[in-house]
Amino acid sequence: MFATSIAGSLPKPEWLAETQKLWPQWKAQGESLQQAKADATLLWIKAQEDAGLDIIGDGEQARQHFVHGFLEQVEGIDFENKVKMGIRNNRYDAMVPQVVSALKLKGRVHAMEAQLLRAHTTRKIKFTLPGPMTIVDTVADRFYGEGEEGRIKMAMAFAELLNQEALALQADGVDIIQFDEPAFNVYLDAAADWGVKALERAALGLTCTTAVHICYGYGIQANVDWKNTLGQEWRQYEKVFPALAQSSIDQVSLECMHSHVPMDLIALLKGKDVMVGVIDVASEQIETPEEVADTIGKALQFVAKDKLFPCTNCGLAPMSREVALKKLEALAKGAALARARL
């Protein structure tokens, strides 16, 4: 009951990359960089186990960014000539690569990290991939065509490639494959319309547990500022949860700690596992076990106890390593306290 996990990313050690940045530069190159990525992955596997987490991830240590880490292994994308583009409905600007021709995988994307993860823990493992709609929102298109029709066509093309890698990750022994779709909280109508269809295409044929993570973003200033414009109630989930409830996806992750998401929206996910965000990634204040357990208790009004999975609100990548470690411990202790209360 209440098996704990992170949403996805963890801070990179300072010997691997710049710290506390969403798009950090690597500190090494070539073989040295590959070894450093593997070492950092092993470090965080052990740290998650020591903190008491039940489901272990790779911490996305081998990826510069949660979307671009996948794109780097895709043919048809020009990384040499990045362009400045507003993403997440122009919430902030980013330098993004351009899609210039038909998309195709160069080969395996995350074999190293997934196989390392499976070989070095006996606990359940989760692996994250960017969702198709969020990828579309994080690249500049010069091939698939303008307007919504072009976006849908490109999303389905990316969904097919994600599916190829997801099936390979399943063969590597991954127990849970999670697709990250923060764009679902931005393009509400499109998410319910074609976003969920693209997500299901990405998960086609998977027999392991499938999940989708929908948050209000990392704890960077642009996201904090955006949240401040959303009013007293954040009801974005209301639009897409009914579509997800009807979908083949097994688990849905949502942001609950220090957010203005009404807990009763969880009821829209009837029948699904719910990853309840009980750790705030936009604050360096460490949650107490009591705070975590209280949030779990509130969520239990709307989801059965065997379907609730405590999680972080989002990734911890831009945080300090020390704070991230303490938050992982708070997550595990809070879930243990919630179990004891029941």
N, C-alpha and C positions, 0 to 999 in steps of 0.2 A: 504493500500500500504506500502511495505517495513516493514513487521512485523519482529521484532527483536527477536533473541534468542542466547543463548550460544551454543557452540558445544557440551558441556556435563559436564565436571568436573569443580569444583570450589575448592578453598583452604579449607582445614579442619581447624577449630578453634584449637588453641593450647591445649585446654582442652579435645579435642577428640583424636588427634593423633599428631605425629611429624609434624612439619611444613616445607614447601618448599622442600618436598621429594616426589618422584614419587611412592615409596613403603614404606609409613610411618608405624611405629608401633603404635598400639592403646595404649591409656593411661588408659583404663579401661578394665574390663572383665565382662562376664556374663550379668546379667540384667542391671547393671550399664552402660555397653557398649551399649546395645540396646537402653536404654533411651537417652544416649548421642548422638547416631546416629540420633534418631528421633528429638532431640532438634536442632542439627546442620542443619538438613533438613528444619525444620520450619524457622530457622534463615535465611537461604539462599532464601527460597521462598519469605519472606518479603523483603529481600535486593534486589532481582531481581525486585519485584514490585515497590519498592521505586526508583530504578534506572530508571524505565520507560520501562522495557522490555515488549514485547507483548506476547511472548510464554515463559512459565516458566518451568524449569527443577528441578530435585531434587539435582543437583550439585554433584551427585554420592558420597554423604557424608557417606553412609553405606558400601561403597566398599573400600577395601585397594588399589585396582588397577582395572582399567576398564575391564580387562579380568578376573582376578582371582576372582573378586566379583561374577561373574556368575559361575565359575568353582567350587567354594566351595560348591555349592548345587548339584553337579553332582556325582553320583555313578560311580565307575570305574576309579577314579583318586586318585593317591597316593600323598597326600600332606606331608606325614611324611618324605619321602625320596626324597627331591628335588635334582635335578642335575643342574650343571652349563651348560648352553647352549648358543650359539650365536643365537640371534634372529634378525629379519629384515635383512636377508642375512649377518649375522655376524657383523652388525653395532655395536652392543654392547652385552655384556654377561649379562645373568640374571639367577637367581636361579628359576628353573621352576618345577612344579609338573609333574608326569609321568602318562600317560594313560596306565592302566594295565589290563583292562577288558572292556567288552561291556558297553557303556555309557547309563545312565538312570538318569532322574531327581529324586532327593530325595523328591521333593515337590515344592511348589512355591518358587521363588527366590527373587523377588522384590516386594512382595505384600505390605509390610509395607510402603515403600517409595512411591509407586504409589498411594496407597489409601490415604496417608497423603497429598500428592500433590493435589489430586483431591478434598479433603475435605477442603483445605485451600487456594485455589485460584479460582476465577471465570474466569480467563483467560484460554486460550488454554494451554494445557500441552504437553510436549514432554518427552519421556523416551528413554534412550539410552541402547543399548545392543552391546556387541562385535560381529563383523561379523565372520562367520565360518572360512574364510581363515586366519584371524588374530589370532583366537584362535589356529588353527593348528600350526601357527608359534610361539606360546607362550607356548607350552607344548612339553614334550618329549614323543614320541610314543614307547610303548613297546607291542603293541597289534595289530594294524591295518596293519602292514607290511611296508617294506621299499619302497623307491622310490615314484614317482608321484602317482602311483595307490593307495598306502596306504594313502597318503595325501588326495586324493579325497574321498576315502571311509570314512576316519575320518571326513573330512569337512562335508560330507552329514549327518553323524551321529550327529554331533554337530548342524547342521542346523535344524534337526528334533526337537531337544531339545529346541533350540532357538525359534522355531515356537510355541511349546507348551506354553512357557512363554509369547511370544508376543501375542498370542490369549487371554491369561489370563489378560495381561496388557490392552488390548483393552476392555475387559469386566470390568476392573477397571475404565474405563472412559478416558483412554489416547487418545489424539487426533492425536499425531504423534509418530510413533515408528521409531527410527533411529538406524541403524546398523553401527558400527565404523569399517572401513576397511583400516587402514593405510598400510596394506600389499599389497593393490592394487597398491600402488606407488612403490613397490619394485619388486614384481614378475609379471612383466608386461604382458607377454604372458599367464601365467597361470591365471591371473586375468580375462583377456578377454575371455579365454577359459572356465575354469570350476568355477572360482571365482564368476562370476555373476550368474551362474546357482545355486551354493550353496546359494548365497544371496537370490535368488528368492524362493528357497525351504524354507528358514527361514521366508520369508514373505508370504508364501502360505495361502490363505484364509482370509487375513487381509482386512478389509474394511475401516479402518482408513487410514490416510496419512502415507506412508512409505518413509523412507529417508536412504541415505547412506552417511557417512562422510568419505572423503578421504583427508588426510592432509599429511604434511611432518613432522609430529611428534611434541611432546611437546617441549618446549624451553629448553631442557636439553643439556648439552655440546656435547654428542655423536651425537645428531641430528643436532646441529649447525655445527659441524665439517663435517658431511655428506653433508649438504647443500652447504658448501663451495667447494665441489668437483663436483657439478652438472653443473658448467658453467654459462654462461650468460642467458641462456634460460632453464627453467625447463619444459620439454615437456612430462613428464611421463603420464599426463592425456590423452594425445593424443591416447594412446593405449587402454584405457578402456572406455573412454566416448562414442565412437560409440556403444559398446556393451550395455552400460547402457541406451543409447538413445532408443535402441530396447527392453529394458526390461520393466517389470511391475512396477519397483520402481518409485515413484512419484517425489522425490526430490533428488538432488545431492549437497553435500557440498564440496567446494574447497577453497584452501588457496590463498588469493590475496594480503593482506596487507604486504608490504615490502618483497614480494616474487619475484621470477623471472619467474612466470607463465605468459605466454603471454595471455592477456585477450581474444584474439580472439578464444582461445580453448573452451570458453563457448558456442560458436556457434555449437559445436559438440553435445551439449545437447538439441537440438531443441525439443520443446514440453514439456520439463521437468521444474519443479520449480528449481531454482538455489539458494542455500545458499552461498552467497558470503562472504568469510572471509575478514572482514574489520578491525579486531583488531589483532595486532601482539602479539603472546603469548611468543615470544622469546626475548622480550625487555620490560624493566620496564618503558620505556618512554610512557607517556599517550598520546594517539592520540587526536588531536583536532577534534571538530565536523566538521570543514572544511575538514580535511584530510579524515575522514570517508565518508562525502558527496561526495568528489571528487572521491573516489574509487568506490562508488555506481554509480556515473555519468559515469565513464569509462566503467563499466560493462554493463550499459544500452545501449551501442552500440551493444551489442550482445545478450541481453535477454530482453524480454518485461517487462515493469514496474510492471505488476501484477504477474509476476513470479519470481521476485527478492526478496530474503529474507536475509537481512544483518545479519551476524553472526560473531562469533570469529573464527580465523584461526583454532584453536584446543582447547583443554581443558586448563583451567587456574590453575589446581591443584598444580603445583610446585611453583606458584607465592605467593607473600605475599598477605594477605587478603586486606590490604589497597590499593595496586596497582590494584588488581582484581576489587574492588568496583569502583574505578575511571575509569577503562576501560569499565565496564558495563554502567556507566553514559555516557561516550563518545560515546558508541555504540548507545544508545537511542537518545542522542542529535544530533548525526550525521545523523541518519535516519530521524529525525524530520526536520533537515535542508534540506536534500535531497527532502523530501516531499514539503517543502516550495518553493524550487527552481523550482519545476514542477508545 
